[in-house]
Amino acid sequence: MNCERSGAYNTLFSLAAARYSCRAFESRAVPLGDIKRILELARTAPSDCNTQPASVFIISGNALDALRAEMYEAAASGRKRTSDVPPIGTYTGIFQERRRDCGWSLYSAVGIQRGDREASGKQALENFRFFGAPHLAVVTVHKDLAERGLFDTGIYLGHFLLAAQALGIATVPQGAIAHYADVIRKHAPIGDDLRVICGVSFGYELKDHPANSFRTARAEVAESVVFVT
């Protein structure tokens, strides 16, 4: 690998390795110009037959405050969920192990003891406050594109996250908020022809907050890749 290619790879690898799911944000807004820069890069993502299926709604300011309040109330009161994309029903095997490790790493970081369901439940509800982020990107896809559209929108999402990281902007992709798609639609002009996939809360990390002090592990390449020759 020549020096130029090696440098480009190292830059990309460092961005990907440094990115993490931020769970406590400063209140200060991201400049509109930087948000547009993220979107400019995200739109370069490849898609099946160049369908470019992702439709994104950026919610900020008073609109986000109103959504934050209603979303939290819906989750805290146990309101019926209205997911456009069915959530995972049961986590099994290694997937359940990884899920538990992630959850307990967060709870441990913020001082919650195992078995303290009240405290862990309260922390889980912070998802629906968007962890205090000043911006939320709601990621949607047209229903006619079915599972292929979901897949391609996932590639778009990956580009979005890396673009934000390159600009020093923290992110956390959130599937949980899509459980209340009806609430989101009350605060953003998302038509019934679009499926709400997830949200991305973003802004500047609150550096000293304990929720931002841990990092999740990644499986080794050999655990997920088979070379066939």
N, C-alpha and C positions, 0 to 999 in steps of 0.2 A: 504494500500500500504506500503510495507516494505521500510526501509531507502534507500537500494540500488536502488530499482526501482524509488523511489521518487527523488533521486539524478539524475538519468539518465533523467527522465522526465523534471526536472527543468533545466538541462543543455540544452536539446533540445528546451524547451520553450523559454529560454533566447536567444538562437541563432536565433530562428524564429522571436521573437518579436523585436530583435535589427536590423534585416536585413531590409534594405530599398533600394529604387532605387536611386543610386548615379548619380548625373548629373553634376559633375565636378571632374576630376581626376588629380592627379599628373602625371607627365610624366615618372617617374621612373618605370622600368619594374619589373614585378613579377618574382622571381627566377623560372627557369624551374622546379626545384624539387617540388616547391609548386603547380605549374600548374598540374604536374603529380599527386600530391596527391589529388587535386580536382577531376581529372578524375578517379582515382582509386575508390574514394567513389561513384561518380556518376554512375559508371558501376554496382554497386550493386542494382540499382533500379529494381523493379519487372516489368515484361511485360507479355503480353498474350502469353501463351505457351512458355515462355522464348525466344521470338523472338528477344529481344534486338534490337529494330529497329533504335535507334538513331545513326546517323553518324555526327561527330563534326569536324569542321575545325578550328584550332586555328591560327589566323592571327596576326602577330606582325611585328615590325621593318619597313623596307622599303616597304614591301608588304602592310602593313596596311596604311602607309602614302599615297601610290598611290591609294588605295581603298578609303580612306577618301576624297581625293581631288576629285575623279571622282564622288563619291556618293553625295557629297555636291553640285557639279555642276549640277548633274542630278535633284536633288530635287529643287534647287534654280531656275533652268530654266524651271521647270514644265515638264520635259521629261515624256513621256508616261510610265505608270507603268506596270510592268510585274510580278505580284504576282503569285507564284506557288500555294499558298493557298489563296482563296478569302478572302479579308478583310471584316469586319463587315460593312454592307451597311448602316444601320440606327440604332443609339442607341435610345432606347425608355425608358420611365418611370424612374424607380430607377436607371437603368444602365446609362442613360443619366445624371441623377443628380450626380452620383458618378464620372462620367467622367469629368463633369464640375468642381466639387469640387476639383478634382486632378489638373486639368489644372490651375484653378485660385489660388490654393494654391501655385503652382510653380511661376506663374506670380507675385503674391503678394510678394513672398519671394525675387524676384530679382528686385522689384520696378517697375513693369509694371502695369499701370493703366487700368481698364476696358475700353474697347473701343479703346485702342491703338493697332490697328491691325498690324501696321508696326512692332512695338516692339515685339508683341506676335508671329508674323510670323518669325521674326529673331531668337527668342528663340527656336521656334519649329525646325528650321533648324539645331540647335545644335545636334539634334538626328543623323544627317547625318555626323557629325564630330565625332560621338561616344563620345561626351562630353569630348574629349581630352584623352580618355583612351589609355593606351599603348598596350592593347590586345583586340581582338574580337574573341569570339567563335561563329561560324555560325552553327546553329543547323538544321540538315536536317533529313529526313526520306524517306525510299524507297517508291516510288509511289504505288507499288503493295499492300502495307499494308493499304491503304485508311485511313478512319477515326480512326480505331483502332490503327494504327501506330501513328497517331497524338496524341491520348490520352496517349499512353504509353511513347511517347517521352516527353510529358509534365511531367510525373512522373520523368523521367531522369533529366529534367531541374530543378525540385524542389530539387532533391538531389545535383545537381551541385551548386545551389545557397547557400544551407545550408553548403556545404563543404567549399565554399569560405569564408562564414561568419565565420566559425570556425577557419580559418587561418588568419583572420583580413584583408581579401581582399574584397573590395567593388565591387558591381555588379549593372547592370541595364539591365534587359531583354528588348529587343526592337523589337516589331513587325513591326514598321514603316520601318525599313531598308529592310525587305523582299519584300517591294513594288518594289524594284529594283533588283530582283533576277538575271537579265541578267548582271547587273554591277558587282555584287558579283562574278558571274561565270567567269568574265574576270580576276579576281585576285585570284581565288582559284580553284583547280581542282575538281569542283562539277559537276558530270555527269547529264545528262537529266533524268536519272532514279531516281534521288533524288529530293525531294521537299524541298525548303528552307522554313523553318518555321519561324525562328526569329534569332536574334543575341543576344549575351550577351556581352556587353562591360564590361571589368573588369580591376582592378588595385587598386591603393591606393587612398582613398578619399582625396580631397582637403578640409581639415577640415574647413577652414574659409570662404569658398565660400557660398554666400547666397542661391544658388540653393540646397545646402545640409542641409539647416536649418529647413525644414518642414517635417512633416510625415503625411501620409494619414491614415484615420480612417478605421476600419474594422467593418463589420456588426456583430451584436450579433449572437450567435449560434441560438437563437430562430427564427431569420430572414431567416435562410437557412436550418434548420434541422427539420424534423418531426419524433417524436418517435411514433411508432406503436406497441401496445401490444395486 
